[in-house]
Amino acid sequence: MTTLNASSYSVGIAELYFAETVVATNNSTPLADPTSFGNITVAELTPDTTYVDHFISVKGDRRKDKSVAVTKSINISFTFDEMNDENIRRFVLGSAINAASQTIVMDKEILEGRAVLNFQTDVGNNFIYVIPSCNLKSDGGIGFTSDDWMSGNFILEVLYNDSYNLEGSPSTSKAPFGYIDFDWSISRLTLQSVLNNTVNCWNILTKDNQQPSLSSNAFEGSTTNSRLLPFYGESNANTSAVHPMWMMI
């Protein structure tokens, strides 16, 4: 790619998907389906790196000859404005009860799972960021007002995961903070390949004996109980089926 390329100028808003992965004591709890936060009004990807510099003395002057990163982290801060039960439950660290119609507030210590940032645009380059491990934290408050649309803020903290590989295979490169894919065709297909990678990752971490069915459109033993399917917003009530869009690999 040349340095000057007008087709790389980009405009757009990202989509964000998150799934909590809860492992039971018998390691038989299946992975949850990634669900969308809905409309995202603002999102920002922020790497945070701390460097230590080394200096040498040359004729009485200190001159820097080396610099290394000693602290690495990356966060995604974003604003959502869909006040549905899933987003509110996550915002207050709640646990769903009674078929998700009620939430016990502050019932969890942390929301940890996996995520996908999906950037698709008509102006610029498409890409997805596959995040194998992360914490989800609310940031600030939700204002109740009649003058504007309500909104809330989250921070998604990417966690270092040494067990995660680029393509979910032990023989490929390690990607402890996840990876970004600029292949447009893969980006459009999104979550089936993403799920394959994260399933393998969490199986390694948990030594889960219950393997997902990658040759069919269902995850064995899973129930989704009215979760929203990405891209379409259709209800998937009381079924373990994965949306056909995900099976286009």
WOTA-V60158 format. One record per run of one state. SS is the DSSP state (A for helix, B for strand, O for the rest). FROM is the first residue (numbers start at 0). TO is the last residue. If there is no record, write none. Layout:
# WOTA-V60158
{{SS,FROM,TO} {SS,FROM,TO}}
This chain:
# WOTA-V60158
{{O,0,4} {A,5,7} {O,8,9} {B,10,10} {O,11,13} {B,14,19} {O,20,33} {B,34,35} {O,36,38} {B,39,57} {O,58,59} {B,60,79} {O,80,83} {A,84,90} {O,91,93} {B,94,96} {O,97,100} {B,101,103} {O,104,109} {B,110,118} {O,119,121} {B,122,122} {O,123,125} {B,126,137} {O,138,150} {B,151,157} {O,158,163} {B,164,164} {O,165,172} {B,173,173} {O,174,177} {B,178,180} {O,181,182} {A,183,188} {O,189,189} {A,190,205} {O,206,216} {B,217,217} {O,218,226} {B,227,227} {O,228,233} {B,234,234} {O,235,239} {B,240,240} {O,241,242} {A,243,246} {O,247,248}}
